[in-house]
Amino acid sequence: MRYDIIIIGAGPAGLSAAIYSARGGLKTAIFEKGMIGGQINVTDEVENYPGFEEPLSGFDLTDKMHKQAQRFGADFIDEEITAMGLEGLCKIVETTENKYRAKSVIICTGAHPRRLNVPGEEQFTGRGVSYCATCDGALYRDKTVAVVGGGDSAIEEGLFLTRFAKKVYVIHRRDSLRAQKIIQDRAYKNPKMEFIWDSVVQEIRGETKVQDLEIYNRKTNQITHIPMDGVFIYVGILPNNELLESRIELDSSGFVLTDEYMHTNVPGIYAAGDIRHTVLRQVVTATSDGAIAAWSAEKWIIENYDSLEV
C-alpha cells in the first residue's frame, strides 16, 4: 500500500500532522497501536490548550483532533509497526500484517515518564498522580502535593507548584539535590517547600483519588504516611525510539535531533512532539511541531517529486 505521508503515532503531534497533510491533499496514513490521543488521554482536565474557555478532558480534546483529521481524509491504521527502513528515497513501514511505502514519514512516537513502579501509581494516574506540573498544577490550588525527584525538572516544577499549592513536599532518595545550585537556593528559600531526604515512595494510597503517601526512609528504615492531594513524579523521561530507522541521529538521551523544520538527518523523515529533542513537552508545542513537520514534508515531496517513486 502506498501513501504520500505516513505518520507514526496518533498523539497530539501526529494528529496535527495528519490534519495538515490530509487537508493539503496528500494521501496520509497515521498508525497507532494503542489508544488514539496518547498520554494526554489520562488527564481529566486540560486547562491550558488555547481556544477552550472551560477545561475539557484529554480524551475529548484528542477526540476532536481525531475527527478533524478523518474529515480531511486521513487513514487511521491500528496495525502494530515492526520495522521501518529505506529504499533510496522511499520509506518502508512494515507491520504485523502489511508492508507500506511512503514518500515521507513523520515520527510522532512520543515519550513516557519513567515510573516509580509502586502500588497505586497506575491506578491514580490522572487522579492525583501526574508527571507534568505545568499541565496540572493549577488543579491543586490551596492543596498539599509532593514532588518526587531531585533534579532540575523536579525542583523547577516544585517551585512552579508553589504558585498554587499551600504545601509542596520534595521527596528525594538522597541527602542532597542534583539540581543546579541556583535552583536549589530558590527552593530552600521558599517557605512552602519542605524536603524529605533519603526517602522513597513505597505506595500511593486512596479510594477514588490520591489521599496519602507511604514513605520509606532508606537510612532509618522508618515508614511514615503523609496526607496528600497529589504527587508529581520526576525521575526521568524515556523516548519511545525502539522502532526508529538506525540512521536517524539521536541525542545522548535517545531523543530525535531535528532542525527548525522538524527534519531529521535522513531526507524525507521528520519528527514531531515528545520524541523530539525539545525544551518543552506540552500538547500545544506538540501540535505546533506536527503542523511544521507536515508542511515541511509537503515542501520536500514537491521539491523531490521527480526522484520519488513509491
C-alpha positions in Angstrom: 0.0 0.0 0.0 1.3 3.4 -1.0 1.0 6.8 0.7 2.5 10.3 0.3 3.0 10.6 4.1 3.0 8.0 6.8 2.7 9.3 10.4 3.8 7.0 13.2 1.9 7.8 16.4 -1.5 9.4 16.9 -0.9 11.7 19.9 -1.4 15.4 19.5 1.7 15.8 17.3 0.6 13.0 14.9 -3.0 14.2 14.8 -1.9 17.7 14.0 0.4 16.4 11.3 -2.4 14.3 9.8 -4.8 17.3 9.8 -2.3 19.5 7.9 -1.1 16.8 5.4 -4.5 15.4 4.6 -6.0 18.9 4.3 -3.2 19.7 1.9 -4.4 16.9 -0.4 -1.7 14.4 0.4 -2.6 10.7 0.8 -2.0 10.3 4.5 -1.9 7.3 6.8 -1.5 7.5 10.6 -0.5 4.5 12.6 -1.3 3.9 16.3 -1.1 0.6 18.0 -2.6 1.9 21.3 -5.3 4.4 22.0 -5.6 7.4 19.7 -4.6 10.5 21.6 -1.7 9.1 23.6 -0.7 10.0 27.1 -3.0 13.1 27.3 -6.0 10.7 27.4 -5.4 10.0 31.1 -5.6 13.8 32.0 -9.0 14.6 33.5 -8.8 18.3 32.9 -6.9 20.2 30.2 -7.0 23.9 31.1 -4.1 25.4 29.1 -4.9 24.4 25.5 -5.9 27.6 23.6 -9.4 28.0 22.4 -11.4 26.4 25.2 -12.8 28.6 27.9 -13.8 25.7 30.1 -11.5 22.7 30.9 -12.0 19.6 28.9 -10.6 16.1 29.3 -7.5 15.0 27.4 -9.7 12.3 25.7 -12.2 14.9 24.5 -9.5 17.2 23.1 -7.8 14.5 21.1 -11.1 13.0 20.0 -11.9 16.3 18.3 -8.5 16.2 16.6 -9.1 12.7 15.5 -12.4 13.5 13.9 -10.9 16.6 12.3 -8.2 14.5 10.6 -10.7 11.9 9.5 -12.9 14.7 8.0 -9.9 15.7 5.8 -9.4 12.1 4.7 -6.5 10.7 6.8 -6.5 6.9 7.1 -6.2 5.6 10.6 -4.5 2.2 10.8 -4.3 0.3 14.1 -1.7 -2.3 13.0 1.5 -2.7 15.0 4.6 -1.5 13.2 7.5 -4.0 13.4 10.2 -2.3 11.3 11.0 0.9 9.4 13.6 1.2 6.6 14.6 2.9 3.4 14.8 2.0 -0.3 16.6 5.1 -1.8 14.3 8.0 -1.0 11.3 5.7 -0.5 10.3 4.9 3.1 9.2 1.4 4.0 7.0 0.7 7.0 6.2 -2.9 7.9 3.5 -4.1 10.3 2.5 -7.5 11.6 0.0 -7.6 8.7 1.2 -5.5 5.8 4.0 -3.6 4.1 3.5 0.1 3.3 5.5 2.6 1.2 5.6 6.3 1.5 7.4 9.4 0.1 7.8 10.9 3.6 7.5 9.7 7.2 6.7 11.8 10.3 7.8 10.2 13.6 5.4 11.1 16.4 6.0 8.1 18.7 6.3 10.3 21.8 8.0 9.6 25.2 6.9 8.3 28.5 7.8 9.3 32.1 10.0 6.9 34.0 7.7 5.3 36.5 8.2 4.7 40.2 6.5 1.3 39.7 4.9 1.4 43.1 1.3 0.3 44.1 -1.3 3.0 43.4 0.8 4.8 40.7 -1.0 3.4 37.7 -4.4 3.3 39.5 -4.3 7.0 40.3 -2.6 8.4 37.2 -4.8 11.3 36.2 -6.5 11.3 39.6 -3.7 12.7 41.8 -0.7 11.2 40.1 0.8 13.5 37.5 4.0 13.8 35.5 3.5 17.4 34.5 3.2 20.3 36.9 2.8 22.8 34.0 -0.2 20.8 32.8 -1.9 20.0 36.1 -0.5 22.4 38.8 -3.5 24.8 38.7 -5.8 22.0 39.8 -4.1 21.9 43.2 -4.7 25.4 44.4 -4.5 25.5 48.2 -3.8 21.8 48.4 -0.9 19.7 49.6 1.3 18.0 47.0 4.5 16.1 46.7 7.3 16.1 44.1 9.4 13.0 43.7 12.9 13.6 42.4 15.9 15.9 43.0 17.0 17.0 39.6 16.4 20.3 37.7 12.9 19.3 36.4 11.7 18.1 39.9 12.8 21.3 41.7 11.8 23.7 38.9 8.3 22.1 38.8 8.1 22.1 42.6 8.8 25.8 42.6 6.1 26.2 39.9 3.6 24.3 42.1 4.1 26.7 45.0 2.2 29.2 43.0 -0.9 27.1 43.6 -0.4 24.6 46.4 -0.2 25.6 50.1 2.5 23.0 50.7 5.0 21.2 48.4 7.0 18.3 49.8 10.1 17.3 47.9 10.8 13.6 48.3 14.4 12.6 47.3 16.2 9.3 47.7 19.5 11.0 48.5 20.5 13.6 51.1 21.2 16.4 48.6 19.7 17.7 45.4 21.1 17.2 41.9 19.5 20.3 40.6 21.6 23.4 39.7 22.7 25.4 42.7 20.7 28.5 41.7 17.5 26.4 41.5 18.3 24.7 44.8 18.8 28.1 46.5 15.4 29.3 45.3 13.8 26.1 46.6 15.4 26.3 50.0 14.3 29.9 50.5 10.7 29.1 49.5 8.6 28.8 52.7 6.1 26.5 51.0 8.7 23.8 50.2 9.7 21.1 52.7 12.3 18.4 51.9 12.1 14.7 52.9 15.6 13.3 52.5 16.9 9.8 52.0 13.4 8.6 51.3 11.3 6.8 48.6 7.6 6.5 48.0 6.6 2.9 48.7 2.8 3.2 48.0 0.3 5.8 46.7 -2.9 5.3 48.5 -6.5 6.5 48.3 -10.0 5.5 47.3 -11.1 7.3 44.2 -8.1 9.7 44.2 -4.8 10.2 45.9 -5.1 10.7 49.7 -1.8 9.8 51.2 1.8 8.5 50.5 3.6 5.7 52.3 7.2 6.9 52.5 10.2 4.8 53.5 13.4 6.3 54.9 16.4 4.4 53.5 18.7 5.4 56.4 16.4 4.9 59.4 14.1 2.2 57.8 11.2 4.2 59.2 7.9 4.2 57.4 5.6 7.2 57.5 2.3 8.2 56.0 1.7 11.7 54.8 -1.8 13.0 53.8 -1.5 14.3 50.2 -3.8 15.6 47.5 -1.4 14.9 44.6 2.0 13.6 43.7 4.2 14.8 40.8 6.8 12.3 39.6 10.1 13.5 38.1 12.5 10.6 37.9 13.2 10.8 34.2 11.6 10.7 30.8 12.2 8.0 28.2 11.8 8.3 24.4 9.7 5.8 22.5 12.5 5.2 20.0 12.6 1.4 19.6 11.3 1.4 16.0 13.4 4.2 14.6 15.5 3.7 11.5 19.0 3.2 12.6 20.4 6.1 10.6 18.4 8.7 12.4 20.5 10.8 14.7 19.6 10.9 18.4 20.8 13.0 21.3 22.6 11.4 24.3 19.2 10.6 25.9 17.8 8.9 22.8 15.5 11.8 21.5 15.5 12.6 17.8 17.5 15.5 16.7 15.8 17.8 14.1 16.2 21.2 12.6 13.6 24.0 12.9 11.6 22.4 10.1 11.4 19.1 12.1 13.6 17.4 9.5 15.9 14.7 10.8 19.3 13.9 9.3 17.6 11.4 6.9 16.0 13.0 3.8 12.2 12.9 4.0 12.0 11.8 7.6 10.6 14.2 10.1 9.9 14.1 13.9 7.4 16.0 16.0 6.3 16.1 19.6 7.7 14.5 22.6 10.1 12.1 20.7 12.0 15.2 19.5 14.8 16.9 21.4 13.0 19.9 22.7 12.8 22.3 25.6 9.1 21.9 26.3 6.7 19.0 26.1 3.1 20.2 26.0 0.1 19.5 23.9 0.3 22.9 22.3 4.0 22.5 21.3 3.3 19.0 20.0 0.6 20.2 17.7 2.8 23.0 16.5 5.6 20.5 15.8 3.1 18.3 13.9 1.9 21.2 11.7 5.5 22.3 10.9 6.5 18.7 10.1 3.6 18.2 7.7 4.2 21.5 6.0 7.9 20.7 5.6 7.2 17.2 4.4 4.9 18.5 1.7 7.5 21.0 0.5 10.2 18.2 0.5 7.9 16.0 -1.6 7.3 18.8 -4.1 11.0 19.6 -4.4 11.9 15.9 -4.9 8.9 14.9 -6.9 10.9 13.7 -9.9 13.1 11.4 -7.8 10.4 9.9 -5.7 9.0 6.6 -6.8 6.7 4.8 -4.4 
